[in-house]
Amino acid sequence: MTLLEFKTKLHSELEQIYPKNEIDTFYKLLIAHQLNYSSVDSALNLQKVISSEKLDFLFDAVDELANEKPIQYIIGETEFYGLSFKVNEDTLIPRPETEELVHWILKEIETSNKKSNLRILDIGTGSGCIAITLAKHIPNVDVYAIDVSKNALEMATINAQSNDVAIDFIHANILKTSNLSELISNTFHFDIIVSNPPYVRNLEKEEMQANVLQYEPHQALFVKDTNPLLFYDKIAELSVSSLSENGFLFFEINQYLHKETVQLLKEKKYTSIDLKKDLFDNFRMIKASL
């Protein structure tokens, strides 16, 4: 089978499920993964014959895509802020909105007086995308990252190694932590604490795509309708005694609960609270200081 024949098969099998441009993206990603071809190569070598071994993987991938398995889990990797990350069903697939959060943090550091020798904590690190990207772009930084899932931390460790950064990973349940110093050091204060915690209420599940509900880890996504800000409440409380002078707390937030999140931070005595919209014009990020 040639690349052209596979591309034709891919479209015919998936055209009832996905739009054409998304199937074209699947094709490019699958061919890049299996043949190490660029987008240009995959377009210019349509008569290239695919080996039977690689075809086995590609045919399985078509079946998985037909069952709405995310392409990132099929090929086992994705790109985030220009870096490559391994992902599996123990980790969320990094979103563009989280890239925007990282960009905001980097811009804040760039414009601040303290641009090096920083200490950063990422709570709920998952694949490690936030912690690793910050470590990659900030000189002389110490980065710590916490997650409740041992499996996610194993993947994050692999990602840190492949991106050539040093991260101190910590296995802990933040909801059962009474003080961050018990996890790290009672002498530590952080210049930045960042978190993209679970924030999707169960009542919002109907808005989500089937592939997210079926394949991505619910522990990292969903909270009870009755207490949707429990992670924000806990992390904000812990950060009060762990932020350095002029330090910042950054969150990715639920767009429907931005007012409630601001109020929660005010009640915790945070000041200079800034909301920021994402590219889709939703309130998605927040920054606060004490």
N, C-alpha and C positions, 0 to 999 in steps of 0.2 A: 504494500500500500504506500502511495506517495503522500507527501504533505497535503497536496491539493485534495486527494481523495479523503484523507482524514478530516480535513477542514470541512468538506462537504458533508461527511457523515456527522460531524459534530453539530453542524447547523440543523441538519434534518432531524436529529435525535432530540435537540433541545429547543427548537424554535417555538414550541407551544408553551414553554416555561419561562424563557428569558428573552429579552429584546436582542436584536441583532448585534448591536454594539457591545453588549456584555458578552455574547458568545465569541465575538472577535477577540475580546480581551482574554477569555478563557484559552482560546487557541494560542495566542502569543505567550501566555504564561506557561502553558503545558509544554510547548515546543522549546521555550527557553529552558525549562527545568530538565527536560529529557535530552535535548540535543545541544544545549548551551548556545542557542541561536538568539541573536538580537531580533527586534521587531523587523528590521530591514532584511536580515537573513531569512527569516521565516516567510517573508513576502517574495523574495527573489529566488528561493530554492524550492518552489512548489512541486517540482518533479523529483525531488530527493526521495529515495526509497527508505522507509523507516524499517529498522530491524524488528524481527519478531519479538525480541525481548522487550524493546521499548513500546511496541504496539500493545503488549499485554498490559503494561501500566496505563497507557493512554485509553484503552478500551474500558478498563476498570474505572478510570477517571470519568469517562462519559456516563457510566452507570451511576457513579456517586453524585455527579452533577445533576443527573435526572432525579435523584432522590434529595436534591437541594442541599447537599453537603457543601459547605463553603470551600471555594477553590484554595484558600490559604491552608486549610487543614489537609486537603488532598496533596498539595505539593510540599506541605510542611514548613512553609516559610512565607514571610511577607516583608514589605518595606515600610519603614517608619522613619520619617525625618531624614531620609537619605541613607539610612542604615538597614542592614538585613537582619531580620529576627526569625528564629525558629519558633513555630507555634504548634500547639496540638490542642486536643479537647480539654486539657486541664487549664488552658490560658485563654483569656479573651483575645479576639483579634483586634489589634490596635486600630483606633478610628482617627479620621482626619481631625475631629474636634479635639482629640487629645494632643495631636501635633500642634494645634493652635495654643493649647495650654502651655506646652513646652516652649513654644516660640515666645509667649508672653513672659515666661520666667527668664528666658535668656535675654530678652530686651530689658527687663527690669534690672538684671545684673549688670548689663552693659552700661546703663545710665546711672548706676549707683556708685557710691564712693568705694565700695568694697567689691573688687572684681576677682580676687584670688584668695587662696587660703580659706575658702568657704566650707561650711559643713552643711550637708543637705540630707534630709530624711524623706523617703518615699514610702507611704503607708498603703499597703495593698498593691504590691508591685506587679503581680501577675507575670507576664513575659519579661518584665524588667525594662520595658520600652522607655518609660519616663526616666528612671534612674540612670540607665545606661546612656541615653542620649545626652542628659545633662553632664554626666561624667566625661563624655566624649568631647563636649564643646566648651567646658570650663576648665581652665588651667588650675593646677594645684588645689583640687577639690577633694574632700572626703565625702563619699556618698554611702549612705546606709539605706537598706530596703527591707521592709517587713512584709510577710504574707502568712496567711493561715494555712495555705496549702503547700505541703512538702513537694508535691509533684510540680506545682507551678515554680517553686524555688529551684528545683532541679533544672527546669527549662531556662529560667532566668540566669542561672549560673553558666549554662552553656552559651547563652547569648552574650554574657559579659566577656567570656573568654574569646569568643569569635570576633567580638568588636574591640578586643584588646584594651579593656578597662578593668579597674579594680573596684569592686563593690563589696561591702560587708552585708551579706544577706542574713536575715534573722527570721527564724520560724516562731511565730507567735500569733495568738488571737488578740487583736487589739481591744476587743470588747471586754476581755477578761484581764486587761492590763491596768494596774492602778497608777503606775507612773512610768514614763518612758525610760527613766534612769535605771529601772530594774532590768530592762532589756539591753541597754547599751552601756552607759556609764553615768554615774551621778555627777560627774564634772562636765558633762557635755551640754552645750546649748547649740541649737541649730539656727543657722541664718535663714534657711528655708525649710519648711515642712510642706510637703505636697501630697495630695491624695486624690485618686479617682475611685472612690469607694462604690459599693453597690448602692444604686439610687432609683432603680426602676420599680415602681409599685406594681403589685400583682394586677391591679385594675388597668394598667397600661399595656398588659401583654398583648391585647388584641391589636395594638398599633404596630407590633413588631413583626418582622419577617419570619416566615416559618423556619428558615435555616438557622436563625439565631435561637429560636425557642427549642429546636430539636437538637442542636449540636453544641452550642456554647455553654460554658459552666454557669448554671443558675446561681450558684453560691456567690459568684462575682458580679451578678447582675441585679438580683431582685431583693426587695425588702418588703416587709409586711405593710399593708395599707394603713394599719393603725399607728405605726411608728416609723415613717419613711426616712426620718432624719437621724436615726439612732447612731449611725456611723459619724455623721457630721458633729453631733453633740459630743460624742466620746472623744473624737480626735481634737476638736476645738478645746475641750476641757484639758486633755493631756498636754496640748501645745502651750497652754498658758504658762506653765512652769518650765517649758523646754525650749522656747524661742529665745534667741539672743536679743540684745537691745537692737532696735531697728530691724528685727527679723520679720519675715513674712510667712503667712499661711496661705497656701493656694489650694483651691478645690476645683475639680470638675463637678458640675451640679445638674440636678434635674431642672429642666427649663420651666416646668410647671410649678416649681417650689422655690423660685428664686427669692420671692419676698419673705417667705418663711425662713429661708437660709440666712438672709441678711438679719432678720430679727433675732435668730438664734445667736449669731455672732455678736450682735449688740448686747444681748443679755449676758454673754461671756466677757463683756468689757473690751471687745475688740473695737478698734477705731480705724479710720481711713479705709472703709470698706468700699471696694470697687467691683462693680459687676461688669462683665464683658460679654458681648454677643459673639456667636460663631459665624461662619460664612453663610449659614442658613438663616441668619437673623434671629437666632434663639439665644436667650440668656443661658450660657453654658459654663462660664468660669467666674470665679470670684477670688479676690485677693484681700487680705486683711492683715492688720498689724495691731499690736497692743499699745 
